[in-house]
Amino acid sequence: MDICYYNGMEICTYDLKDESGIYYQDTVMEWKRRAAERKLICVDCGSPVYLAAGLIKEPYFAHYDIVSCTYGKRMESQELMRGKRLLYHMLKRSFPTKEIHIRHRLPNGLYATCYVKNEEGYDLALDYRLQTLPIKELDLRVQYYDEQGIIPVFLLGIRQDKQEGQLSWYQTYIQNLSGSCAFLDSEEEKLIMKHHITYLESGKRKSKVYQKSYNIHNLSLSEDGRFLCDFYGDCERIKEELEEKEEREQKRLKEIREKERRYHVEQMRQDSFLAAEQERKEQRYNLKLQEYLEWCKQESLLKIDFHTITLPEGIRRDVLLNCIEMIKNGQEEMISKRYLDYIYKLIKE
């Protein structure tokens, strides 16, 4: 146990050490004397407790006898206790005039690891865990904090940091609430902050995790629940750089597409021009060919004496002579097929 009552006041084992983890031995001896006088009382069951303050483990309160006390039966790891001590001192440093509680019981029966009462603004509830909560309980906590106007600050133990390319659903949940996901390494006494960034690269969705570590003794917490450091600014800068990079890439691709469009338009224009030119050439060729054929026809007609030639039955000479004149005048379409076939037969012969 990390808290108990002494003369009706709550005392905390984390006040027995300074930020460097060195004991205030005068306070240790004072509390041990009060424990021997049975003046240190369990906050849950009201039974007397004693103080254990050795050099290996973190200090704690414990019952003299085995009792059915839920708080007294809780066994906490040294990692958790060290982490709570570091966070407690960070809060004391951040809010020197505020009332700070460890294992604060909320009106709905839930507990906060640390709690800062702020008469001038919003209270802060710090939730430090070595393991994750089920989403139902997490939603319940967040909903209650929101309804009561309490700012939550969630932190995880370092073993929850799996060093993967993206955050878990629980860590993303925390990031959405606080702007980052923080992992406390109580052994190294540092805080690792992470932010999962999703962005577009050449139109495709990508992601990366930006992280930065800080010495916990150099950090403070603001009244809005954010750590006073450059991490949040770094995240915004990285997002802006990625967005600007994508904008430049999209602009480059747009310019390429525009060049391709102009090229295709020019290619179509040239193809259309070449096709028209080819059509004109074919027309000129056909015209010359027609003129040549017409010339050949005229020459062939001049060689035939239509006045003396023996005519077959059904062909009249006067009509034939009229047809010859019509051919010379380019009026073949006005000649009947019978006479036209006969004339062409003569030309071929």
C-alpha positions as CSV (number, residue, x, y, z in Angstrom):
1,M,0.0,0.0,0.0
2,D,1.3,3.5,-0.8
3,I,-1.1,5.6,1.3
4,C,-2.6,5.5,4.8
5,Y,-4.1,7.9,7.3
6,Y,-2.1,9.6,10.1
7,N,-4.2,11.8,12.4
8,G,-6.9,11.8,9.8
9,M,-4.6,13.1,7.1
10,E,-3.5,11.1,4.1
11,I,0.2,10.4,3.9
12,C,2.0,8.8,0.9
13,T,5.2,6.6,0.8
14,Y,6.4,8.6,-2.2
15,D,7.0,11.5,0.1
16,L,9.7,9.5,1.9
17,K,12.1,9.9,-1.1
18,D,13.3,12.8,-3.1
19,E,13.2,12.9,-6.9
20,S,16.6,11.1,-7.0
21,G,15.2,8.2,-4.9
22,I,17.1,9.2,-1.7
23,Y,15.3,8.7,1.5
24,Y,14.3,11.5,3.9
25,Q,15.4,9.4,6.9
26,D,14.0,11.8,9.5
27,T,10.6,11.3,8.0
28,V,11.1,7.5,7.8
29,M,11.9,7.3,11.5
30,E,9.0,9.6,12.4
31,W,6.5,7.5,10.5
32,K,7.9,4.3,11.9
33,R,7.4,5.6,15.4
34,R,3.9,6.6,14.6
35,A,3.3,3.1,13.2
36,A,4.6,1.5,16.4
37,E,2.1,3.7,18.3
38,R,-0.7,2.2,16.0
39,K,-1.4,5.7,14.6
40,L,-1.0,4.8,10.9
41,I,-4.4,3.6,9.7
42,C,-5.4,1.8,6.5
43,V,-7.5,4.0,4.3
44,D,-9.8,1.1,3.4
45,C,-10.4,-1.1,6.4
46,G,-9.3,1.2,9.3
47,S,-6.8,-1.3,10.7
48,P,-3.3,-0.2,11.9
49,V,-0.5,-0.6,9.4
50,Y,3.3,-0.5,9.6
51,L,5.9,1.1,7.3
52,A,8.4,-1.0,5.4
53,A,11.2,1.3,4.1
54,G,14.2,-0.8,3.0
55,L,17.0,0.0,0.6
56,I,16.1,-2.6,-2.1
57,K,12.4,-2.3,-2.6
58,E,10.2,0.8,-2.8
59,P,8.7,1.7,0.6
60,Y,5.2,0.6,1.4
61,F,2.6,0.3,4.2
62,A,1.3,-3.2,5.2
63,H,-1.1,-4.6,7.8
64,Y,0.3,-6.2,11.0
65,D,-2.1,-9.1,10.8
66,I,-3.7,-10.9,7.9
67,V,-7.0,-9.2,7.4
68,S,-9.7,-9.3,4.7
69,C,-8.7,-5.9,3.3
70,T,-8.9,-5.6,-0.5
71,Y,-6.3,-2.8,-0.6
72,G,-4.0,-4.7,1.8
73,K,-4.0,-7.8,-0.3
74,R,-3.0,-6.0,-3.5
75,M,0.5,-6.9,-4.6
76,E,2.2,-4.4,-6.8
77,S,5.4,-4.9,-8.7
78,Q,8.5,-2.8,-8.1
79,E,8.2,-1.5,-11.6
80,L,4.7,-0.1,-10.9
81,M,5.7,1.3,-7.5
82,R,8.8,3.0,-9.0
83,G,6.7,4.4,-11.8
84,K,4.1,5.8,-9.5
85,R,6.8,7.5,-7.4
86,L,8.3,9.1,-10.4
87,L,4.9,10.3,-11.6
88,Y,4.0,11.6,-8.2
89,H,7.1,13.7,-8.0
90,M,6.5,15.0,-11.5
91,L,3.0,16.1,-10.5
92,K,4.4,17.7,-7.3
93,R,6.9,19.6,-9.5
94,S,4.2,20.5,-12.0
95,F,1.6,21.7,-9.5
96,P,3.4,22.7,-6.3
97,T,0.3,24.5,-4.9
98,K,-2.3,21.8,-5.9
99,E,-3.6,18.9,-3.8
100,I,-2.3,15.7,-5.2
101,H,-3.6,12.2,-4.3
102,I,-2.4,8.7,-4.9
103,R,-4.9,5.9,-5.6
104,H,-7.7,8.4,-5.6
105,R,-11.2,6.9,-5.4
106,L,-13.7,8.5,-7.8
107,P,-17.4,8.9,-6.8
108,N,-18.3,6.1,-9.3
109,G,-16.1,3.6,-7.4
110,L,-13.2,3.6,-9.9
111,Y,-9.6,4.6,-8.9
112,A,-7.1,6.9,-10.5
113,T,-3.4,6.3,-10.1
114,C,-2.8,9.9,-9.3
115,Y,-5.3,12.8,-9.0
116,V,-4.7,16.5,-9.1
117,K,-7.4,18.7,-7.6
118,N,-7.5,22.0,-9.4
119,E,-9.8,24.6,-7.8
120,E,-9.1,27.1,-10.6
121,G,-9.7,24.8,-13.5
122,Y,-10.2,21.1,-14.4
123,D,-9.0,18.2,-12.2
124,L,-6.5,15.8,-13.7
125,A,-6.7,12.0,-13.4
126,L,-3.5,10.2,-14.2
127,D,-3.9,6.5,-15.2
128,Y,-0.7,4.5,-15.2
129,R,-0.8,0.8,-16.1
130,L,1.5,-2.0,-16.9
131,Q,-1.4,-3.8,-18.7
132,T,-4.2,-2.6,-20.9
133,L,-7.9,-2.3,-19.9
134,P,-10.8,-4.0,-21.8
135,I,-12.3,-1.4,-24.1
136,K,-15.6,-1.5,-22.2
137,E,-13.9,-0.4,-19.0
138,L,-11.8,2.1,-20.9
139,D,-14.9,3.7,-22.5
140,L,-16.6,3.8,-19.0
141,R,-13.6,5.7,-17.6
142,V,-13.3,8.2,-20.4
143,Q,-17.1,8.8,-20.4
144,Y,-17.1,9.5,-16.7
145,Y,-14.1,11.8,-17.0
146,D,-15.8,13.7,-19.8
147,E,-19.1,14.0,-17.8
148,Q,-17.3,15.2,-14.7
149,G,-15.0,17.7,-16.6
150,I,-11.9,15.7,-15.6
151,I,-8.9,15.7,-17.9
152,P,-7.5,12.1,-18.2
153,V,-3.8,11.4,-18.7
154,F,-3.0,7.8,-19.7
155,L,0.4,6.2,-19.5
156,L,1.7,2.7,-20.1
157,G,4.6,0.6,-18.8
158,I,7.6,0.3,-21.0
159,R,6.8,-3.4,-21.7
160,Q,3.7,-2.4,-23.5
161,D,5.9,-0.7,-26.1
162,K,6.4,-3.5,-28.7
163,Q,8.5,-1.3,-31.0
164,E,6.3,-2.1,-34.0
165,G,5.6,0.0,-37.0
166,Q,2.2,1.1,-35.7
167,L,0.4,1.5,-32.4
168,S,-2.1,-1.0,-31.0
169,W,-5.8,-0.2,-30.7
170,Y,-5.3,0.7,-27.0
171,Q,-2.4,3.0,-27.7
172,T,-4.2,4.6,-30.6
173,Y,-7.2,5.2,-28.2
174,I,-4.8,7.0,-25.8
175,Q,-3.3,9.0,-28.7
176,N,-6.7,10.2,-29.8
177,L,-7.4,11.4,-26.3
178,S,-4.0,13.0,-25.4
179,G,-2.3,13.7,-28.7
180,S,0.3,11.0,-28.0
181,C,0.9,7.6,-26.3
182,A,3.4,7.7,-23.5
183,F,5.4,4.8,-22.1
184,L,7.2,5.1,-18.7
185,D,10.5,3.3,-18.3
186,S,10.7,3.4,-14.5
187,E,14.1,1.7,-14.5
188,E,15.8,4.2,-16.8
189,E,13.6,7.0,-15.5
190,K,12.5,8.2,-18.9
191,L,9.3,8.8,-20.7
192,I,9.0,7.6,-24.3
193,M,6.3,9.4,-26.3
194,K,4.9,8.1,-29.5
195,H,2.6,9.4,-32.2
196,H,1.2,7.3,-35.1
197,I,1.1,9.4,-38.2
198,T,-0.9,8.4,-41.3
199,Y,-0.2,10.2,-44.6
200,L,-0.4,9.9,-48.3
201,E,2.6,9.1,-50.5
202,S,2.0,9.3,-54.2
203,G,-1.7,8.9,-53.5
204,K,-1.2,5.7,-51.4
205,R,-2.0,5.6,-47.6
206,K,1.2,5.2,-45.5
207,S,2.0,5.3,-41.8
208,K,4.9,5.9,-39.5
209,V,5.5,6.2,-35.7
210,Y,7.4,9.2,-34.5
211,Q,8.9,8.7,-31.0
212,K,11.1,10.7,-28.7
213,S,12.3,10.0,-25.1
214,Y,12.7,12.4,-22.2
215,N,14.2,12.2,-18.8
216,I,11.2,12.1,-16.5
217,H,12.9,14.5,-14.1
218,N,13.0,17.2,-16.8
219,L,9.3,16.9,-17.6
220,S,6.3,18.7,-16.3
221,L,2.6,18.4,-17.0
222,S,0.4,21.3,-18.0
223,E,-3.1,22.0,-16.7
224,D,-4.5,20.7,-20.0
225,G,-2.9,17.3,-19.4
226,R,-0.1,17.7,-21.9
227,F,3.6,17.3,-21.2
228,L,5.6,20.5,-21.5
229,C,8.0,19.4,-24.2
230,D,8.7,19.8,-27.9
231,F,7.1,16.5,-28.9
232,Y,3.7,17.8,-30.0
233,G,5.3,20.6,-32.1
234,D,7.6,18.0,-33.7
235,C,4.6,15.9,-34.6
236,E,2.8,18.8,-36.2
237,R,6.0,19.8,-38.1
238,I,6.4,16.2,-39.4
239,K,2.8,16.1,-40.5
240,E,3.2,19.4,-42.3
241,E,6.4,18.3,-44.0
242,L,4.7,15.0,-45.2
243,E,1.7,17.0,-46.5
244,E,3.9,19.5,-48.3
245,K,5.9,16.6,-49.8
246,E,2.7,15.0,-51.0
247,E,1.5,18.3,-52.4
248,R,4.7,18.7,-54.3
249,E,4.5,15.1,-55.6
250,Q,0.9,15.6,-56.7
251,K,1.8,18.9,-58.4
252,R,4.7,17.1,-60.1
253,L,2.3,14.3,-61.3
254,K,-0.2,16.8,-62.4
255,E,2.4,18.6,-64.5
256,I,3.4,15.3,-66.0
257,R,-0.2,14.5,-66.8
258,E,-0.6,17.9,-68.3
259,K,2.5,17.4,-70.5
260,E,1.2,14.1,-71.6
261,R,-2.2,15.6,-72.4
262,R,-0.6,18.4,-74.4
263,Y,1.6,15.8,-76.2
264,H,-1.4,13.7,-77.1
265,V,-3.3,16.8,-78.3
266,E,-0.4,17.8,-80.4
267,Q,0.0,14.3,-81.6
268,M,-3.7,14.1,-82.6
269,R,-3.4,17.5,-84.3
270,Q,-0.3,16.3,-86.3
271,D,-2.1,13.0,-87.1
272,S,-5.1,14.9,-88.3
273,F,-2.9,17.3,-90.4
274,L,-1.0,14.3,-91.9
275,A,-4.3,12.5,-92.6
276,A,-5.7,15.6,-94.3
277,E,-2.5,16.1,-96.3
278,Q,-2.6,12.4,-97.3
279,E,-6.2,12.8,-98.4
280,R,-5.3,15.9,-100.5
281,K,-2.4,13.9,-102.1
282,E,-4.7,11.1,-102.9
283,Q,-7.3,13.5,-104.3
284,R,-4.6,15.1,-106.5
285,Y,-3.3,11.7,-107.6
286,N,-6.8,10.5,-108.5
287,L,-7.5,13.8,-110.3
288,K,-4.3,13.4,-112.4
289,L,-5.1,9.7,-112.9
290,Q,-8.6,10.7,-114.1
291,E,-7.2,13.3,-116.4
292,Y,-4.7,10.8,-117.8
293,L,-7.4,8.2,-118.3
294,E,-9.6,10.8,-119.9
295,W,-6.7,11.8,-122.2
296,C,-6.2,8.2,-123.1
297,K,-9.9,7.8,-123.8
298,Q,-9.8,10.9,-126.0
299,E,-6.8,9.7,-127.9
300,S,-8.5,6.3,-128.5
301,L,-11.6,7.9,-129.7
302,L,-9.7,10.0,-132.2
303,K,-8.2,6.9,-133.8
304,I,-11.7,5.4,-134.6
305,D,-13.7,6.6,-137.6
306,F,-17.2,6.3,-136.3
307,H,-18.6,7.6,-139.7
308,T,-17.4,4.5,-141.7
309,I,-17.2,1.8,-139.0
310,T,-19.6,-1.1,-139.5
311,L,-22.2,-1.0,-136.7
312,P,-23.8,-3.9,-135.1
313,E,-27.6,-4.4,-135.1
314,G,-29.3,-2.1,-132.7
315,I,-26.7,0.7,-132.8
316,R,-27.6,3.8,-134.7
317,R,-24.8,5.9,-136.2
318,D,-26.4,9.3,-135.4
319,V,-26.9,8.3,-131.8
320,L,-23.4,6.9,-131.6
321,L,-21.9,10.1,-132.9
322,N,-23.9,12.1,-130.3
323,C,-22.6,9.8,-127.6
324,I,-19.0,10.3,-128.8
325,E,-19.5,14.1,-128.4
326,M,-21.0,13.7,-125.0
327,I,-17.9,11.6,-123.9
328,K,-15.6,14.3,-125.1
329,N,-17.6,16.9,-123.1
330,G,-17.4,14.7,-119.9
331,Q,-21.1,13.8,-120.0
332,E,-20.7,10.0,-119.8
333,E,-23.4,9.7,-117.1
334,M,-26.0,10.8,-119.7
335,I,-25.1,7.9,-122.1
336,S,-27.1,4.7,-122.0
337,K,-25.3,1.6,-120.8
338,R,-25.7,-0.1,-124.2
339,Y,-23.9,2.6,-126.2
340,L,-21.3,3.2,-123.4
341,D,-20.4,-0.5,-123.4
342,Y,-20.1,-0.6,-127.2
343,I,-17.8,2.5,-127.2
344,Y,-15.5,1.1,-124.5
345,K,-15.3,-2.2,-126.4
346,L,-14.1,-0.3,-129.5
347,I,-11.5,1.6,-127.4
348,K,-10.1,-1.6,-126.0
349,E,-9.8,-3.2,-129.4
